[in-house]
Amino acid sequence: MPAPFHPTRAFQAYQIFAANTDVGKTILATGLCRAAALTAKQKNRDVFYLKPVQTGYPVDSDERHVKTYSSGVVQTETLYKYADPVSPHIATDKPPHDDELMSKTKQSLLNCVRQSRTKNGAYAFVETAGGIHSPVMSGTPQADFYRPLRLPSVLIGDSKLGGISTTLSTYESLALRGYDIPSILLFHNGRYRNHEMLATQLDGRTLVSAVPAPPTKLDDPIKEAESMMTYYAQLDEHMAPVIKHLDKVHEARFERLAQMEEKAKDILWWPFTQHQNVKQTTVVDSAYKDYFLTYQKSTETNEMEPKEMFDSCASWWTQGLGHANPQLTLAAARAAGRYGHVMFPETANEPAMSLAERILAKDTWASRVFFSDNGSTAIEVAIKMALRATAIRYGWSDSKPVDVLGLEGGYHGDTIGAMDACSPNVFNKNVQWYKPKGHWLQAPSIHISKGKVHVRVPDAIASKGGGTSSAAYASLDAVYATDKRGADPLANVYKTYIRSQLQGLRDQGRHIGALLMEPVIMGSGGMIFVDPLFQRVLVDTVRAEGADLLGYKAQEQAKGWQGVPVIFDEIFAGWYRLGRRSASDFLGVKPDIVGYAKTLTGGLVPLALTVTKESLFDIFLSDKKEECLLHGHSYTAHPIGCSVAGETIDTLERMARVDKPTEWTSYRDNWSSNDTWSMWSPATVDRLSHMDKVESVMSLGSILAVELKDTEGGYNSMISKNIIQKMRHGDFDEGNGAGINLFARPLGNVIYLMTSQITTPDRVRKCEDILFECLEQKL
């Protein structure tokens, strides 16, 4: 099994950060190494010191200093050495990529783990260069660069005048990025006594230790060495309690991890989970970019062992800009510091106003933004808007039962109204309050089988067009070029089917108040990619003929919307999940109401929007309070969520540009398209589509869906169980001896993988390799 390089109960690793340059970081790092060596000798452990980046070499060498004054008992290494004594980003004109530096750092830690296996573990200290925002060679601040390791950190504080401010600011910057900081070390300064104020400010959250400062440097190198050796011998007694504290905190961390693994199944009630089938709890210690750092109890050692997992379900489709994105975190912190939360009715705050303005600048068909806190609620609000508007236009009494028109397999959330707007399915059929309030059309879907793109047409639709159950297309571009498919024979087939369905509803005396659907893809229904032509024809038919076909006669002059209001549920597909800002762009038509959530806030905080037209807003205008839209939440338009959404939009819109290279350029080039492209490679999609176990494949944007052959399809299928377990627990080698797994969840007989919008091509390729390895095993 590939070895982990993260801390374990036996392997204690610490990052050494500093509040500034010239605060004694290397001297105190040496003191830590010496004190750890004394403890390690008692416990039969090794001690390692790593300096990833050194400038001013060989005149300056922190590794040499540590090695000299720890009497050689500490094993040391420096990865990159530069002669110029300046910030690393200007020390070389050939900076290595961050991935290279991080890979070498991980490899060094992995070597420490391997070397210490014959003993009872090890201590390892990783010393940074300069202050925490001093950059590595690429220009990335060290606080961000080292974040994937998330090692517990010892902060070297500043004991000079002004040092309280720099030390606390550094502490807060590290805390904002999710670092644990068990200890702050600084030199004792009798005049300024910074350590006293730091201890007061931190109030026991971190051990603050002031230790004697080194003696004045001597010109004679021999006398200087003797002086420093004497100093370190005296420093040992001051450092011993620090190491003891680090030991205590480390042990408490792993005790808590073990407790979480054991207690979770006893006290938690997980969503969408059959608890009787859960064999092991995955404890997520932290997450960064596309990865979870998880801990699971080893069957061999019974200890909590670390495992890196690629978040290949994008944390239930919320992840857009990576876990713990520092820009989003800072946006949230700014809003939290300025507002906290403020009530919203009859008020305005800058983050909410700015977000609403930005949304309406893109959704030019709309004029109003309603805020809520989750996707299901956003759709509940949309349904309330639409049904009320339809009832008033057509003169229906409040007691008249009103239904929605939707698609079979659609899913709109778990609140009771959103559940009632879906056909009976595994998510709602066992809910006693559930009462289906709608009519749901069969939907044709897009598939790639044996390398060929085709639309699978349900029998209910095919029977209206002469029995056509499948239609082939030259490419995905051809399918999604909706505006160019007017002459497609399926257009008339679809229209005939839709008209007959609406006429049937009229004959039954049904009252349809809204068309509600997920454009392009039905997520929870099984990652079903609906033919965009069908949805386009459905919207056009409802608007042009819906009132007549359903037998409605307007009681007022029609304005703003036609037939019945069209609601697009873009909770999942909106904001570039499919490569375009809005999934409606694929259809070539705009809704009357749309719901947004999930990637809108980059995966950091919950926030949802229901965006609509003035004509729907006007329905609720009245002198009577009870006739307003009586819906809201305590945290409506909370400034933190709105601020994060604004930052997310800035980033996504920059990445979406086609007039200059961005992170998505290579993906678009792979698919030879700026409109219909995927982060998953065409070669992978083609190879999957030819596999014996695979019925079909589909990919768009960050989504890859693989439909497995199974006699019992749908959500209840168990065929993917073994494959998913292999993905999660296979310990696939990353190429440096470290293991990686995919945290994936099944949707019946469909295996889907989903990246964030910032996933790099090499990460996608690794996920593809793991998927092939798992699919090629025997079921």
N, C-alpha and C positions, 0 to 999 in steps of 0.2 A: 504494500500500500504506500503511495507517495506520502512523504513526511510533511507535516505542517511546519511553518516557520513562525506562527503566532504563539503567544504565551500559553503555557499549560501550567498545571499545578507545580510541575518540576522545573519548568523553564521560565524564569523571570526575566523579562526584557523591558528596558526602559529607554525612552527618548530623553535626551538632555537638551532642553531649549534654554535660551537666555533672553532676558528682558532687553538687552542691548549688547553692543560690542564693549569690550574692555570691562567686564564685570567679574572676571575670574572663572569663566565657564570651564576652561581646561583644568585649572587648578582644582576646582571642586569636583570635576569629573574624575580626576586622579584620586582625590580623597574617597569618592564613592567606590571606585574600583578597589582601592586598598582595603577599605572596610568590608566590602563584599568578599574579598579574598580571604580575610580572617574568618568570616562566617562560613564561606565555602569550604575552607579546610576542615572545619568541624563536621560539615555535612557531606563531605566527599563530593564537592561540586567543582565545576570549572567556572572561570570568569573570563568574559570576552569584552573587548572594547572595539567599536567600529566607528571610524570617521569616514563617512561617504565622500565628503568633498573637503579638500585642504588647499588653501591658497597661500602664497608666500613661501612655497616649498622650494628648496630644503632648509632655508634659513629658519622658517617656522615649521614645526611638525608636532602637532598635538599628540599623534601616536607615539613619537619618540619620547615626549615628555612623560606620558603615561607609563610607557615601558620602562623608562629609566627609574622613575620613582616608585614603581610598584615591584621593583626588584625582579622583574621578569616573570612573575607568577601570573600576570594577566596576559592573555593572548590578544594581540592587537592586529588591526588591519586598516589601511586607508585605500579607498577605491580610486579616487580621482585626485591628482596632484597638479597644481599650477604654480608657476614661479611668481607671477605678479601678485603682490599682497593687496588685492582689491576684492570687491564683491565678485562672486563666482560668475555672474552674468556678463562681466566684462573681462574676465581673466582669460578667456579663450575666444577665438573667432570661429571655432568649430565645435559648438556646444553639442553634446550628445542629447538625443531625444529623452524626454522624461521617462518613457517606457524602458529605455536602456538602463538609465540610472536606477530606477526602481527595481528592475529585474535583477541587477547586480546586488542591490541592497538585500532583496529577499533571498538571493542565493547565498549571500554571506551569512544571514541569520539561519538559513536552512543548514549550512555547514556546521554552525554552532550547535544546532539541535542534534545533528548526526554524531558529531564528535563527543557530545556529552552523554550519549545513550549508554555508554559503559559505566557511567557514574549515576549519581542520584539527581542529575539535572544540572542547571547552570544559571548564572547571572549573565546578562548581556546589557551593555550600555551603548547606545547609538548617539554620538555627539554631533549636533548640527553646527553650522557655520554662521557666526554673527547672531543677529536678532531673529525673531520668528518670521518676520516679513522680509528678511533678507532673501533674495532669490537664489535658486539653483541656476545652473548654467543656461537653461532655456528661458529664464525670467520668471518662472513660476515661484511664488512665495513658498518658503519652506513649510509654513503652517499648513498650506494646502497640499504641497507635494508629498509630505510624509503622512498625510491623513489616511491613505489606504492601509497603513500598518496599524494606526490607532493604538500605538503603544502607550501604556501609562507613562506619564511624563514628570520628570523632575525639572522644575523651573528655577533657573539661577537668577535671583533677583538683583536689583541694583541698590547698593548701600549708600550711594552718594546723594548729594542734594538733588531733588527732583526724582529720585529713584522710586518713591512711593507711587507716583503717577505712572511711570513707565512700567513698573512691575505689575500694578493692578490692570493697566491697559493690556499688557501681554497676557495676563491670566484670563481676562475676559475674552480676548481674541481666541485663545486656545479653547476655552469653555464653549464658545459659540460654535466651534468646529467639532465638538463632541469628544475632546480629549479628557481623560481622567488625569487629575493633577494631585497625586497624593502628597507631594512635598514641594516646598519652596526653600531653597538654600541661598543664603547671602552672607557676605562678610559682616562681622560685627563692627558697627561704627558708633562709638560712644557719643559723638556730637549729634548725629542726626537720628539715631535709633529707629531707622525705618522698619526694622523687624517688629517693633512693638505695635506700630500702627497697622502694618500688614496683618498681623495676627488678630487685631481688633476688627479690622474690616472683613476678614474672611471668617471670623467667628467659629473657629474649629473645623471648618470644612476641609482645610488643608493644613498639614503640619508646617509651621514656619520656624526654621532653625537658623540662628545667627552663629557663625563659627569664626574663630580668630582669623584675621587677615594675614597674608604672608608677609614676611619681613621685607624691608627695602632691598631691591635688587642690587647685587654687588658686581663690580666691574671684573673682578678676578673670577674666571669660570670655575676654578676648583673650589674656591671659597663659597661661590654662589651655590654650587651643587651640594656642598656640605651643609650650608644654611638651609636649603630647601629640604634636604633629607631630615634634618632636625625638626623642621616645621611640620613635615608630614607625620613624623612619629608622634608629635603632640596633637596633630589634627585627628588621628585615628580615634581617640576617645570621644571626640565630638561627633564623629561620623557614625560610630557604632549605633547610637540610638536611632539615627536616620534609617540605617539598613534594617534595624529591628522593626521600625514603623512600616517600611516598605514590605517586609515579610508579612506583617500582620494584615495589612490592607490586601496584599496579594492572596493570602489564604482566605480572607473573608470573601473576596471576589469569587473564588472557585467553590467555596461552600454555597454561596448564593446561586451560582450557576447550577450546581447539583440539586439544590432545593427546587429551583424553577422547573428543572426537568422532571422531578418526581411529583411535585404538587400540581403542575398545570392541569393534568387530566382529572384531578380531584376537585378543583375549584373553578375552572374555566368552562364556559359553554361556547364552543367555536361555531361560527356560522358555516352553513353548507357542509357540515362534517358529520359523518356517522361515527360517533365516538367509539363504538365497539370495534371498528376497523382500524383504529389508531394504535399502532404498536410502539411508536417512539415519538417523543416530543423533540422538535427542532427548536433550540433556544437561539434566538437571534441576538447576538451580543451587540452588533452594530451593523450599519450598512453605509456604503459609499459608492457613488456612481452606479454601476450595474451589479454590485456585489453585496451579498450578505456575508458577514463573518458569523458563523454559527458554531454552537457547541453541542455535541451529542455524547452520551455515555458510551464508552467503548465496551464491547462485549469481552474484549481480551483483558483490559486493565481495570475496568469498572470506573475509570476516571473520565472526566469531561474532556473530550478531545476537540480541537478546532478543525473547522472545515470551511473553506471558501465556496460559496455557491453563487452562480450567476442567476440573477433574478429574472428567469425566463418567462414569467407570467406578468412582468412589469407591475408586481404588487397589485394584482387585480386591476390591471390596466390603467393605473393612475400615474405610473412613472413616465415622465417626459424628459426631464433634464437631470436625471440621476439623483440617487439618494444623497441627502446632506449637502446639496448644492450650496456652496458658500454665498453666492450672490442672492439666492432665494432666502437663505437663512438671515442674511443681513437686512434684506427687505422686510422680512417679518419682524426682526428686532427693532428696526427703525419705527415701524408702525406701532409695535408694542410699547416702545418707549415714549412715543408721542401721544398715543391714544389709549392703549389697552383696548377696551371695547367701549363704544358709545352707542346709545340707542339710536335707531334709524328713522322711525316715523316722524315726518315733518322736520327732518334735519338733513344736513349734507356734510360730508367730510371729504377731504381731498382725495384719498385713495379710492373711495366709492365713485365720486364724480369723474375722476380721471379714467377709471376702468370703464364706466358706462359710456363715456365719450369715445373711447377707443373702440369699444365693441360696435357702436353705431356707425363709426367711420368705416368699418368693414362691412357690416350688415346694413347696407344703404337702403334696403327695402323696409327696415324697421325704424321705430322711433322711441321705444320704451324698453327699459331693462328692469326686471323684477329680480331681486336677490333672495336666495335661500341657501341651504347648507349642504344639500346632497342631490344626486341625480334623480332619485325617486321622487323627492319633493318637487324638484323643478318640473317634472312631468305632471305631478298632481296639480300644480298651479296652472300649467298649460291646459290641462283638461277642463279645469274650472273656468278658465277664460273662454275656451272654445265653446263648451256646451251652453254657457249662459248666453253668449253672443248668438248662437244658432237658434236657441229657444225664443229669444226676443225677435230676431228677424222673421221667423216663421210663425210666431204667435202661439207657441206651445205653452200650455199651463205648467206651473211648477211641479204638478203631480204626474206629468207625462213621463214615462220611462224613456230615457234617451241612451243610445248606444254609440260606440265608436266603430269605425271601420279600420281594420288593421290587417296584418299579415300573419299567417300561421307560422309559429315559431318565434314570434316577437316577444321581447321581454323588456319591461319598463321600470322595474324596481320592485321593492318588497313592501311598500306601504299599501294599504288595502285598496285604495283607489287605483293605483298603478297596476296592482295585481288583477283587479276586476277588468282592466282594459286589455288583458291578454286572454287568449284561449286557454282552456284547461290544459295544464302541463304539470311536470313534476314539481315545480316551484309553488304552485298554488292549490293543487287538488286536495291536499290534506288540511287546508285551512278552513275551519268551519264557517267563517264569515265570507269566504270567497263566493261571489256570484257573478258569473261571466256576463259582462254588459257590452257585447259587441258582436260583430261579424268579421270573420277573418278569412282572407283570401289565400289560396295557394300561391306560392311564389316560385318562379323559375330561378335557378341558381347557376353560378359559373364554376366550372371545374377544369382542371388540367389532368388528362389521363393519357399515358403513353406519349407524352410530349405534345399533345394536341389540346387546344382550347375549345371547349364546347359549353353550350348552355343546356342544362338539364331541365326539361319542361314537364311539370306534373301532368298526370293523365287528365285531371279536371280542366286544365287549360288546353292541352293538346287535342282533346276531343272537339274543341271549338274550331280547330284549324286543320282538320283532316288527319289527325293522329300523329303529328310531328312531336316526338318525344325528346329530340335532341337536335341542336343546330351547331354546326362547326364554324369556327372563325380562325382567321389567319394569325391573330395575336390578341393579347390583352388590350393593346391599344385600339384594335378594331372594335372590341366589345364596349370599351368605355368611351368611344367617340360617339356619344349619344346623339349629338346634333347631326351626325352624318348617317344615322341609321333610319332615317325616315322611310326609305324604300325597303327596309328589312321586312321580309314576310311576317316575322314574328310580331311586328307592330300591330298589324290588323288582327292577328290571332289574340293578342293581349287585349286589344280594345273590345273585341267581340265578347271575350270572357268577362271583362270588367263590366261592360254594359248589361250583360245578362244577369250578373250578380246584383247590380244595383236595382234592376227591374224586379228581381226576385224579392229583394227587401221591401220594395214598394208594395208588391202583391201581398206580402205578409203583414203590412201595416206597421213596419218597423220605422223608428225615428233615429236616424243617424245624425249625430251632432258634431262629429269631427273625423278627419282621416289622421290616424296616428301611426307612424312607422319609423323604424330605424333606417335611414338611407344608406344604401350600399352594402352594409353588413349587419346581420343579426348575430350579436356576440354570444350571449348566454344560450341562445337557441342552438348553438353548435358551430359557431364561426361560419355562418351561411352567407356567402357572397351573393347577394340578390342581383339579378340582371338589371342594370340601371335603366335599360329601355323599358322594362316592365313598370318600374316605379315612376318613370317620366310619363308614360302613357296613363298610368293610374292618376297622377296629379292632374294632368291635362284634362282627362275625362271628367273627373270630379268637378273641376272648376268650370269647364265649358258646358257640361250636360248634367252634372250631379243633381241640381235642383229639379230639373224636368224628369230625369230618370227615377228619382226617389219620390216624385209627386208632390214637391213642396211649392208653395206659393208665398212669396215674400210679403210681409206685412209693412215693410218700410223700404225706402229706396236703398238698393244695394250699393255699398261702397267698401273699398278696402280689401275685400275678399269675396270669392265667388263659390257657389255651391255650398260647401261646408268648410270651415277653417282647416287648413293643412298644418299638422304639427310634425316636425322632425325631431326625433329623439337622437341628438348627437352627443349624448352623455359620453359614450364610448368613442365614437368615430370622429368627433370634432377636434379641432386644433391640432392638425397635422398627424394624427394617428395613422392616417392612410396616405400621407404625403401631401395633402392639400389642407388648407385652413379649415374649410368646411366640406363635409361629405356631400353637401348639396351641389358642389361644383361639378361632381361627376354626373349629376342628373341633368344639369342645365336648367333647373327651375329652383325657385326660392320658396320657402315655406311662409306661412302666416305667423307661425310661432315656432321657436326653436329652443331646446334645452341644452345647456352646456354644463360640463363639470369635468371631473377626472384630470386630464392633462392641462386643463385651464390654469391650474396652479402648480404645474410641474411636479406633482406628486408630494407636495409638502404639507398642505393644510386643506381641509374640506371647504369648498365653496361651489355654489351652483347659480346659474343664471337662467331666467326664462325671458327671452327676447321676443318682442311682438310689435304689432302695428298700432298706429293711433286709433284706427277704427275699432279695434278690440278694446283698447283702453277706454274709449269713449262710452262703451256699453255700461261701464260701472260708474259713470258720473251721475250724481244725483244730490239732492239736498238731504237725503235720508242716509244716515250712517250705515244702516243694515244693507244698503244696496251697493256698498263698496266691495272690493275684493277682500273678504275677511280671511286673510291667510297671512301668516308671518311667523317668525322665530325670534327668540331672544337675541340670537347672535346674527340677525339679518345684516348683511353688508358689513360684517366686521372688518375693520380697517386692516388687520393683519392679512386676512385672506385676499382682500382687494389689492393690497400693496404687492403681495407675492404674485398675484395674477398679472399685474402690470409688468413686473420684472420678467415673468415667464413669456409674455407676449413679445417683449423686446427681443429676447433671445431667439424665440422661434421664428420671428419675422426676419431676423438677420440670417438665420440658417436657411430660410426658404428662398432667399434671393437667387435669381438665375443669371443676373448680369455680372456676377463675379464668383470665383470659387468659394465654396463653403464646405462644411462637414458632409453635406449630402451630395456634393458634385460627383464623387466616384460612384455612388449608388445609381444616380441618374444616368451616368455614362454607361454603366453595366447594362442598363435596360434600354439605352438609346432613347430616352424620353424624359422630358421635364414634367410630364403630367401623370403618366401611369408607370410607376416604378416601385421598387421594393428594396429594402435593406438586405433581403435574402437574395442570393445570386440566382440568375437564370439557370446556370448549370445545375445548381442544387435542386431547384424546382423540377427541372427536366429529369434528373436522376431519380428523385423521389417518385415521380409520376410513372416510372417504369418498374418500380419494385413490386414483387409479387404480393406482398402484404397490403399494398396501398391501392385503394379504390380510386382516389383522386387527390389532387393537391391544389391549393390556391394561396397566393401571396400578393399582398399590396401594402405599401408603407412599411410599418414595422412588424406586420403580422405574417406568420407562416402557419397555415392550417393543413394538416395531413389527415385525410379520412381513411381509416383502416377498413379493410374488408371484414364484415361481420354480419351474421344472419340476424342478430339482434342489435340494430343500430339505435341511435339516440342516446339520451343522457344516462340511461340505466345500464348501458353496455359496460362490461368489465374488461374488454379485450386489451385496453391500453394500460391496465394496472401494472403489469410486470415491467413494461417499458418505462413507465413513469418512475417506478421504484429504482430501476437501473440508472436512470438519469440522476436521481437524487443521491444515490449511494454508491455509484460506480467508481469514484475516486480516479478520475481521468487525469493522466499526466499532462501538465502544462508545458512540458519540454524542459523544465529545470528541476524536475524531481518533486515539485510541489503538486498537490492534487487540486482538482476543481470539479464541481458538480453543477447540475442545473436544477434549480428549484422550479419544477413544473407542476401544473395541475391539469387533470384530464377534463374533457367535456365529452363523456360517453365514449363513442368510438372515434372521436376526433382528438388528435394530439395537436396542440398549438404551442408555438413558441413566439414570444413577443419581446422585442428589444425596447429600450428607451429611444428617444430621438437623438441622443448623444452617443450611442453605441458605435464603437469604431469598427472598421471592416475586419480587422484581425480578430476581434472578439466575436463577431458574427460568424466568421469562418470556423472558429473553435466550437461554437455551439452547433454548427452544421455537422462537423466531424463527430461530435458526441451523439447527435441524433442518428446519424447513419450507423454508428457502432451499436447503438441500442436497438435500432430497427432490424439489424442483421442478426441479432441473437434469436434463438429459438424461443417461441412463446410458451 
